[in-house]
Every structure is written in C-alpha cells, then in structure tokens.
C-alpha cells in the first residue's frame, strides 16, 4: 500500500513539475564556478589564504609554479 501511494505522489510531482517548468529562454543563466583541482585537492572561487599561505604561494610562484596551482597547494 505504501509503495502505491509513494508512486502516485511521485507521479503527481512529475506531472505538475513538468507543467510548471519555465521556457529555456526565461531561465536565469547559470554561473560557472572557478574551480581547479591539483594533487587531489579541489578549490572553487577565491581562495582565502593566511599570511603564511600567501608566503608559500609567493615562493612557489618564484620557483615556476602557476599562481592558481600554488594557491591550491598552499591552502592545504
């Protein structure tokens, strides 16, 4: 009995959900996040670094690492 009721509720949600969907042109554009992954660590958006981490980034960049990768590596 519970399974039938659950399926019925899901069916209603699907029907009403599809009927109320907005046209593709009216949807708000999706904001793409600035994410990067290095050595298994993922960071999205602006990285908040401590003073010690900022110094780590500076040293890594001076040695040739990209600043984006250095932010991820030094933020762990």
Gaussian input, Z-matrix of N, CA and C with variables (Angstrom, degrees):
# hf/3-21g

backbone

0 1
 N
 C     1     B1
 C     2     B2     1     A1
 N     3     B3     2     A2     1     D1
 C     4     B4     3     A3     2     D2
 C     5     B5     4     A4     3     D3
 N     6     B6     5     A5     4     D4
 C     7     B7     6     A6     5     D5
 C     8     B8     7     A7     6     D6
 N     9     B9     8     A8     7     D7
 C    10    B10     9     A9     8     D8
 C    11    B11    10    A10     9     D9
 N    12    B12    11    A11    10    D10
 C    13    B13    12    A12    11    D11
 C    14    B14    13    A13    12    D12
 N    15    B15    14    A14    13    D13
 C    16    B16    15    A15    14    D14
 C    17    B17    16    A16    15    D15
 N    18    B18    17    A17    16    D16
 C    19    B19    18    A18    17    D17
 C    20    B20    19    A19    18    D18
 N    21    B21    20    A20    19    D19
 C    22    B22    21    A21    20    D20
 C    23    B23    22    A22    21    D21
 N    24    B24    23    A23    22    D22
 C    25    B25    24    A24    23    D23
 C    26    B26    25    A25    24    D24
 N    27    B27    26    A26    25    D25
 C    28    B28    27    A27    26    D26
 C    29    B29    28    A28    27    D27
 N    30    B30    29    A29    28    D28
 C    31    B31    30    A30    29    D29
 C    32    B32    31    A31    30    D30
 N    33    B33    32    A32    31    D31
 C    34    B34    33    A33    32    D32
 C    35    B35    34    A34    33    D33
 N    36    B36    35    A35    34    D34
 C    37    B37    36    A36    35    D35
 C    38    B38    37    A37    36    D36
 N    39    B39    38    A38    37    D37
 C    40    B40    39    A39    38    D38
 C    41    B41    40    A40    39    D39
 N    42    B42    41    A41    40    D40
 C    43    B43    42    A42    41    D41
 C    44    B44    43    A43    42    D42
 N    45    B45    44    A44    43    D43
 C    46    B46    45    A45    44    D44
 C    47    B47    46    A46    45    D45
 N    48    B48    47    A47    46    D46
 C    49    B49    48    A48    47    D47
 C    50    B50    49    A49    48    D48
 N    51    B51    50    A50    49    D49
 C    52    B52    51    A51    50    D50
 C    53    B53    52    A52    51    D51
 N    54    B54    53    A53    52    D52
 C    55    B55    54    A54    53    D53
 C    56    B56    55    A55    54    D54
 N    57    B57    56    A56    55    D55
 C    58    B58    57    A57    56    D56
 C    59    B59    58    A58    57    D57
 N    60    B60    59    A59    58    D58
 C    61    B61    60    A60    59    D59
 C    62    B62    61    A61    60    D60
 N    63    B63    62    A62    61    D61
 C    64    B64    63    A63    62    D62
 C    65    B65    64    A64    63    D63
 N    66    B66    65    A65    64    D64
 C    67    B67    66    A66    65    D65
 C    68    B68    67    A67    66    D66
 N    69    B69    68    A68    67    D67
 C    70    B70    69    A69    68    D68
 C    71    B71    70    A70    69    D69
 N    72    B72    71    A71    70    D70
 C    73    B73    72    A72    71    D71
 C    74    B74    73    A73    72    D72
 N    75    B75    74    A74    73    D73
 C    76    B76    75    A75    74    D74
 C    77    B77    76    A76    75    D75
 N    78    B78    77    A77    76    D76
 C    79    B79    78    A78    77    D77
 C    80    B80    79    A79    78    D78
 N    81    B81    80    A80    79    D79
 C    82    B82    81    A81    80    D80
 C    83    B83    82    A82    81    D81
 N    84    B84    83    A83    82    D82
 C    85    B85    84    A84    83    D83
 C    86    B86    85    A85    84    D84
 N    87    B87    86    A86    85    D85
 C    88    B88    87    A87    86    D86
 C    89    B89    88    A88    87    D87
 N    90    B90    89    A89    88    D88
 C    91    B91    90    A90    89    D89
 C    92    B92    91    A91    90    D90
 N    93    B93    92    A92    91    D91
 C    94    B94    93    A93    92    D92
 C    95    B95    94    A94    93    D93
 N    96    B96    95    A95    94    D94
 C    97    B97    96    A96    95    D95
 C    98    B98    97    A97    96    D96
 N    99    B99    98    A98    97    D97
 C   100   B100    99    A99    98    D98
 C   101   B101   100   A100    99    D99
 N   102   B102   101   A101   100   D100
 C   103   B103   102   A102   101   D101
 C   104   B104   103   A103   102   D102
 N   105   B105   104   A104   103   D103
 C   106   B106   105   A105   104   D104
 C   107   B107   106   A106   105   D105
 N   108   B108   107   A107   106   D106
 C   109   B109   108   A108   107   D107
 C   110   B110   109   A109   108   D108
 N   111   B111   110   A110   109   D109
 C   112   B112   111   A111   110   D110
 C   113   B113   112   A112   111   D111
 N   114   B114   113   A113   112   D112
 C   115   B115   114   A114   113   D113
 C   116   B116   115   A115   114   D114
 N   117   B117   116   A116   115   D115
 C   118   B118   117   A117   116   D116
 C   119   B119   118   A118   117   D117
 N   120   B120   119   A119   118   D118
 C   121   B121   120   A120   119   D119
 C   122   B122   121   A121   120   D120
 N   123   B123   122   A122   121   D121
 C   124   B124   123   A123   122   D122
 C   125   B125   124   A124   123   D123
 N   126   B126   125   A125   124   D124
 C   127   B127   126   A126   125   D125
 C   128   B128   127   A127   126   D126
 N   129   B129   128   A128   127   D127
 C   130   B130   129   A129   128   D128
 C   131   B131   130   A130   129   D129
 N   132   B132   131   A131   130   D130
 C   133   B133   132   A132   131   D131
 C   134   B134   133   A133   132   D132
 N   135   B135   134   A134   133   D133
 C   136   B136   135   A135   134   D134
 C   137   B137   136   A136   135   D135
 N   138   B138   137   A137   136   D136
 C   139   B139   138   A138   137   D137
 C   140   B140   139   A139   138   D138
 N   141   B141   140   A140   139   D139
 C   142   B142   141   A141   140   D140
 C   143   B143   142   A142   141   D141
 N   144   B144   143   A143   142   D142
 C   145   B145   144   A144   143   D143
 C   146   B146   145   A145   144   D144
 N   147   B147   146   A146   145   D145
 C   148   B148   147   A147   146   D146
 C   149   B149   148   A148   147   D147
 N   150   B150   149   A149   148   D148
 C   151   B151   150   A150   149   D149
 C   152   B152   151   A151   150   D150
 N   153   B153   152   A152   151   D151
 C   154   B154   153   A153   152   D152
 C   155   B155   154   A154   153   D153
 N   156   B156   155   A155   154   D154
 C   157   B157   156   A156   155   D155
 C   158   B158   157   A157   156   D156
 N   159   B159   158   A158   157   D157
 C   160   B160   159   A159   158   D158
 C   161   B161   160   A160   159   D159
 N   162   B162   161   A161   160   D160
 C   163   B163   162   A162   161   D161
 C   164   B164   163   A163   162   D162
 N   165   B165   164   A164   163   D163
 C   166   B166   165   A165   164   D164
 C   167   B167   166   A166   165   D165
 N   168   B168   167   A167   166   D166
 C   169   B169   168   A168   167   D167
 C   170   B170   169   A169   168   D168
 N   171   B171   170   A170   169   D169
 C   172   B172   171   A171   170   D170
 C   173   B173   172   A172   171   D171
 N   174   B174   173   A173   172   D172
 C   175   B175   174   A174   173   D173
 C   176   B176   175   A175   174   D174
 N   177   B177   176   A176   175   D175
 C   178   B178   177   A177   176   D176
 C   179   B179   178   A178   177   D177
 N   180   B180   179   A179   178   D178
 C   181   B181   180   A180   179   D179
 C   182   B182   181   A181   180   D180
 N   183   B183   182   A182   181   D181
 C   184   B184   183   A183   182   D182
 C   185   B185   184   A184   183   D183
 N   186   B186   185   A185   184   D184
 C   187   B187   186   A186   185   D185
 C   188   B188   187   A187   186   D186
 N   189   B189   188   A188   187   D187
 C   190   B190   189   A189   188   D188
 C   191   B191   190   A190   189   D189
 N   192   B192   191   A191   190   D190
 C   193   B193   192   A192   191   D191
 C   194   B194   193   A193   192   D192
 N   195   B195   194   A194   193   D193
 C   196   B196   195   A195   194   D194
 C   197   B197   196   A196   195   D195
 N   198   B198   197   A197   196   D196
 C   199   B199   198   A198   197   D197
 C   200   B200   199   A199   198   D198
 N   201   B201   200   A200   199   D199
 C   202   B202   201   A201   200   D200
 C   203   B203   202   A202   201   D201
 N   204   B204   203   A203   202   D202
 C   205   B205   204   A204   203   D203
 C   206   B206   205   A205   204   D204
 N   207   B207   206   A206   205   D205
 C   208   B208   207   A207   206   D206
 C   209   B209   208   A208   207   D207
 N   210   B210   209   A209   208   D208
 C   211   B211   210   A210   209   D209
 C   212   B212   211   A211   210   D210
 N   213   B213   212   A212   211   D211
 C   214   B214   213   A213   212   D212
 C   215   B215   214   A214   213   D213
 N   216   B216   215   A215   214   D214
 C   217   B217   216   A216   215   D215
 C   218   B218   217   A217   216   D216
 N   219   B219   218   A218   217   D217
 C   220   B220   219   A219   218   D218
 C   221   B221   220   A220   219   D219
 N   222   B222   221   A221   220   D220
 C   223   B223   222   A222   221   D221
 C   224   B224   223   A223   222   D222
 N   225   B225   224   A224   223   D223
 C   226   B226   225   A225   224   D224
 C   227   B227   226   A226   225   D225

   B1=1.4486
   B2=1.5273
   B3=1.3086
   B4=1.4585
   B5=1.5218
   B6=1.3123
   B7=1.4551
   B8=1.5285
   B9=1.3196
   B10=1.4617
   B11=1.5242
   B12=1.3166
   B13=1.4610
   B14=1.5229
   B15=1.3075
   B16=1.4591
   B17=1.5156
   B18=1.3263
   B19=1.4583
   B20=1.5136
   B21=1.3404
   B22=1.4587
   B23=1.5161
   B24=1.3012
   B25=1.4656
   B26=1.5184
   B27=1.3174
   B28=1.4641
   B29=1.5210
   B30=1.3186
   B31=1.4623
   B32=1.5092
   B33=1.3302
   B34=1.4618
   B35=1.5171
   B36=1.3102
   B37=1.4605
   B38=1.5197
   B39=1.3178
   B40=1.4562
   B41=1.5246
   B42=1.3203
   B43=1.4593
   B44=1.5141
   B45=1.3296
   B46=1.4560
   B47=1.5201
   B48=1.3244
   B49=1.4624
   B50=1.5153
   B51=1.3111
   B52=1.4587
   B53=1.5211
   B54=1.3295
   B55=1.4578
   B56=1.5222
   B57=1.3220
   B58=1.4540
   B59=1.5117
   B60=1.3210
   B61=1.4639
   B62=1.5218
   B63=1.3112
   B64=1.4609
   B65=1.5268
   B66=1.3219
   B67=1.4686
   B68=1.5231
   B69=1.3153
   B70=1.4583
   B71=1.5323
   B72=1.3164
   B73=1.4672
   B74=1.5226
   B75=1.3270
   B76=1.4566
   B77=1.5226
   B78=1.2949
   B79=1.4640
   B80=1.5213
   B81=1.3227
   B82=1.4622
   B83=1.5267
   B84=1.3207
   B85=1.4638
   B86=1.5225
   B87=1.3302
   B88=1.4586
   B89=1.5241
   B90=1.3176
   B91=1.4531
   B92=1.5251
   B93=1.3111
   B94=1.4600
   B95=1.5206
   B96=1.3415
   B97=1.4524
   B98=1.5218
   B99=1.3044
   B100=1.4566
   B101=1.5217
   B102=1.3323
   B103=1.4617
   B104=1.5225
   B105=1.3250
   B106=1.4646
   B107=1.5226
   B108=1.3353
   B109=1.4555
   B110=1.5211
   B111=1.2968
   B112=1.4611
   B113=1.5239
   B114=1.2936
   B115=1.4717
   B116=1.5270
   B117=1.3173
   B118=1.4546
   B119=1.5198
   B120=1.3161
   B121=1.4694
   B122=1.5266
   B123=1.3453
   B124=1.4547
   B125=1.5197
   B126=1.3251
   B127=1.4594
   B128=1.5164
   B129=1.3278
   B130=1.4670
   B131=1.5211
   B132=1.3098
   B133=1.4557
   B134=1.5188
   B135=1.3185
   B136=1.4627
   B137=1.5232
   B138=1.3125
   B139=1.4608
   B140=1.5284
   B141=1.3254
   B142=1.4682
   B143=1.5276
   B144=1.3293
   B145=1.4610
   B146=1.5241
   B147=1.3205
   B148=1.4570
   B149=1.5298
   B150=1.3030
   B151=1.4679
   B152=1.5267
   B153=1.3187
   B154=1.4686
   B155=1.5364
   B156=1.3216
   B157=1.4614
   B158=1.5287
   B159=1.3306
   B160=1.4715
   B161=1.5238
   B162=1.3205
   B163=1.4602
   B164=1.5262
   B165=1.3180
   B166=1.4664
   B167=1.5262
   B168=1.3300
   B169=1.4628
   B170=1.5230
   B171=1.3203
   B172=1.4634
   B173=1.5318
   B174=1.3310
   B175=1.4698
   B176=1.5294
   B177=1.3228
   B178=1.4668
   B179=1.5252
   B180=1.3165
   B181=1.4690
   B182=1.5246
   B183=1.3276
   B184=1.4650
   B185=1.5252
   B186=1.3368
   B187=1.4648
   B188=1.5278
   B189=1.3449
   B190=1.4594
   B191=1.5178
   B192=1.3192
   B193=1.4692
   B194=1.5237
   B195=1.3226
   B196=1.4656
   B197=1.5257
   B198=1.3272
   B199=1.4591
   B200=1.5271
   B201=1.3368
   B202=1.4649
   B203=1.5276
   B204=1.3189
   B205=1.4613
   B206=1.5301
   B207=1.3114
   B208=1.4633
   B209=1.5234
   B210=1.3331
   B211=1.4706
   B212=1.5270
   B213=1.3219
   B214=1.4650
   B215=1.5252
   B216=1.3172
   B217=1.4757
   B218=1.5320
   B219=1.3156
   B220=1.4643
   B221=1.5195
   B222=1.3178
   B223=1.4563
   B224=1.5280
   B225=1.3169
   B226=1.4693
   B227=1.5003
   A1=110.56
   A2=117.50
   A3=121.18
   A4=111.13
   A5=116.53
   A6=119.76
   A7=111.21
   A8=116.80
   A9=120.44
   A10=109.86
   A11=117.24
   A12=121.32
   A13=110.09
   A14=117.57
   A15=121.61
   A16=110.57
   A17=116.84
   A18=120.18
   A19=110.63
   A20=116.62
   A21=120.12
   A22=111.50
   A23=117.38
   A24=121.15
   A25=109.91
   A26=117.51
   A27=120.31
   A28=110.98
   A29=116.61
   A30=120.56
   A31=111.29
   A32=116.91
   A33=120.25
   A34=110.95
   A35=117.33
   A36=120.83
   A37=109.99
   A38=115.76
   A39=119.76
   A40=110.73
   A41=117.56
   A42=121.28
   A43=110.26
   A44=116.99
   A45=119.83
   A46=112.00
   A47=117.31
   A48=120.58
   A49=111.59
   A50=116.99
   A51=120.74
   A52=110.81
   A53=116.86
   A54=120.24
   A55=111.47
   A56=117.11
   A57=120.78
   A58=114.04
   A59=117.03
   A60=120.05
   A61=110.75
   A62=116.31
   A63=121.76
   A64=109.47
   A65=116.97
   A66=119.29
   A67=110.77
   A68=116.99
   A69=121.94
   A70=112.01
   A71=117.72
   A72=120.15
   A73=112.00
   A74=117.84
   A75=120.61
   A76=112.54
   A77=118.70
   A78=121.17
   A79=110.79
   A80=114.54
   A81=119.86
   A82=108.85
   A83=118.29
   A84=120.07
   A85=110.71
   A86=115.44
   A87=119.60
   A88=109.23
   A89=115.50
   A90=121.11
   A91=107.35
   A92=115.77
   A93=120.20
   A94=108.21
   A95=115.25
   A96=119.95
   A97=111.04
   A98=115.31
   A99=122.45
   A100=107.64
   A101=116.52
   A102=121.04
   A103=110.02
   A104=115.17
   A105=120.34
   A106=108.93
   A107=114.68
   A108=121.13
   A109=109.11
   A110=115.89
   A111=122.22
   A112=107.98
   A113=117.01
   A114=123.17
   A115=112.30
   A116=115.93
   A117=120.76
   A118=115.53
   A119=118.24
   A120=121.26
   A121=108.33
   A122=116.73
   A123=121.14
   A124=110.22
   A125=115.84
   A126=122.48
   A127=107.23
   A128=116.48
   A129=121.68
   A130=109.26
   A131=115.42
   A132=120.48
   A133=112.28
   A134=114.38
   A135=120.17
   A136=109.16
   A137=115.93
   A138=121.57
   A139=108.91
   A140=115.97
   A141=121.40
   A142=107.39
   A143=116.54
   A144=121.16
   A145=111.33
   A146=115.40
   A147=120.85
   A148=107.65
   A149=116.39
   A150=120.09
   A151=110.72
   A152=117.05
   A153=121.24
   A154=110.72
   A155=117.42
   A156=121.29
   A157=111.18
   A158=117.09
   A159=120.71
   A160=110.77
   A161=117.01
   A162=120.82
   A163=110.25
   A164=116.70
   A165=121.67
   A166=110.03
   A167=116.95
   A168=121.64
   A169=109.94
   A170=117.04
   A171=121.48
   A172=110.90
   A173=116.78
   A174=120.24
   A175=111.26
   A176=116.47
   A177=120.68
   A178=111.20
   A179=117.12
   A180=121.45
   A181=110.14
   A182=117.00
   A183=120.55
   A184=111.55
   A185=116.78
   A186=121.30
   A187=112.56
   A188=116.74
   A189=120.11
   A190=116.57
   A191=118.33
   A192=120.70
   A193=108.80
   A194=117.27
   A195=119.78
   A196=109.01
   A197=116.10
   A198=119.08
   A199=111.68
   A200=117.33
   A201=120.51
   A202=111.25
   A203=116.36
   A204=119.20
   A205=110.35
   A206=116.71
   A207=120.63
   A208=111.00
   A209=117.71
   A210=120.75
   A211=110.53
   A212=116.39
   A213=120.01
   A214=110.55
   A215=115.50
   A216=120.42
   A217=110.69
   A218=117.27
   A219=120.95
   A220=113.23
   A221=118.47
   A222=120.87
   A223=112.59
   A224=118.11
   A225=120.42
   A226=110.99
   D1=-43.41
   D2=-179.51
   D3=-63.66
   D4=-39.54
   D5=-179.22
   D6=-63.67
   D7=-39.06
   D8=-179.56
   D9=-66.39
   D10=-43.35
   D11=179.40
   D12=-64.00
   D13=-44.23
   D14=179.35
   D15=-60.67
   D16=-45.93
   D17=179.48
   D18=-62.82
   D19=-38.82
   D20=179.29
   D21=-65.00
   D22=-41.19
   D23=178.79
   D24=-65.97
   D25=-43.27
   D26=178.54
   D27=-62.39
   D28=-39.95
   D29=178.21
   D30=-61.53
   D31=-41.04
   D32=178.78
   D33=-66.73
   D34=-39.64
   D35=178.92
   D36=-62.89
   D37=-42.36
   D38=-179.60
   D39=-63.97
   D40=-44.05
   D41=-178.57
   D42=-65.23
   D43=-51.28
   D44=-178.47
   D45=-69.14
   D46=-34.37
   D47=178.61
   D48=-64.33
   D49=-41.35
   D50=-179.49
   D51=-70.71
   D52=-37.08
   D53=-178.51
   D54=-68.21
   D55=-30.64
   D56=-177.34
   D57=-91.61
   D58=3.27
   D59=-177.58
   D60=-67.91
   D61=140.45
   D62=179.63
   D63=-82.38
   D64=150.44
   D65=175.72
   D66=-60.62
   D67=154.60
   D68=-176.13
   D69=-57.77
   D70=-36.70
   D71=-177.60
   D72=-68.95
   D73=-25.87
   D74=-175.64
   D75=-86.23
   D76=-10.64
   D77=-178.84
   D78=-72.21
   D79=148.13
   D80=176.32
   D81=-71.31
   D82=142.04
   D83=179.18
   D84=-64.74
   D85=141.35
   D86=178.27
   D87=-78.42
   D88=136.56
   D89=178.61
   D90=-88.19
   D91=123.69
   D92=179.80
   D93=-85.89
   D94=125.29
   D95=-179.61
   D96=-77.64
   D97=147.67
   D98=176.21
   D99=-86.87
   D100=91.35
   D101=-177.92
   D102=-113.90
   D103=148.90
   D104=175.06
   D105=-148.19
   D106=148.02
   D107=-178.26
   D108=-129.42
   D109=126.85
   D110=176.56
   D111=-137.22
   D112=134.88
   D113=177.85
   D114=50.60
   D115=38.60
   D116=176.98
   D117=79.67
   D118=1.79
   D119=178.37
   D120=-108.32
   D121=128.57
   D122=179.59
   D123=-110.92
   D124=137.38
   D125=177.91
   D126=-132.23
   D127=135.46
   D128=177.51
   D129=-122.36
   D130=140.49
   D131=177.61
   D132=79.61
   D133=-165.14
   D134=-179.83
   D135=-74.69
   D136=131.87
   D137=-177.81
   D138=-87.24
   D139=127.20
   D140=176.37
   D141=-91.08
   D142=113.01
   D143=-176.11
   D144=-112.89
   D145=146.43
   D146=172.74
   D147=-76.22
   D148=171.05
   D149=178.64
   D150=-61.07
   D151=-40.26
   D152=178.87
   D153=-64.42
   D154=-40.18
   D155=178.07
   D156=-67.01
   D157=-37.24
   D158=177.25
   D159=-63.14
   D160=-39.10
   D161=177.17
   D162=-65.63
   D163=-38.92
   D164=176.48
   D165=-60.26
   D166=-44.69
   D167=179.12
   D168=-60.91
   D169=-45.48
   D170=-178.83
   D171=-60.49
   D172=-44.54
   D173=179.20
   D174=-64.17
   D175=-41.95
   D176=-178.94
   D177=-65.91
   D178=-39.87
   D179=178.82
   D180=-66.22
   D181=-40.14
   D182=177.85
   D183=-62.13
   D184=-27.33
   D185=178.76
   D186=-87.38
   D187=-1.61
   D188=174.59
   D189=110.97
   D190=-1.61
   D191=178.56
   D192=-77.40
   D193=146.35
   D194=176.99
   D195=-66.53
   D196=149.78
   D197=-178.28
   D198=-64.26
   D199=-34.64
   D200=179.10
   D201=-64.88
   D202=-42.73
   D203=178.82
   D204=-69.39
   D205=-40.85
   D206=179.93
   D207=-60.09
   D208=-38.48
   D209=177.77
   D210=-60.30
   D211=-43.06
   D212=-179.33
   D213=-68.85
   D214=-47.08
   D215=-177.13
   D216=-63.45
   D217=-40.28
   D218=-176.39
   D219=-83.17
   D220=-12.84
   D221=-178.41
   D222=-85.07
   D223=-4.75
   D224=-179.48
   D225=-85.43

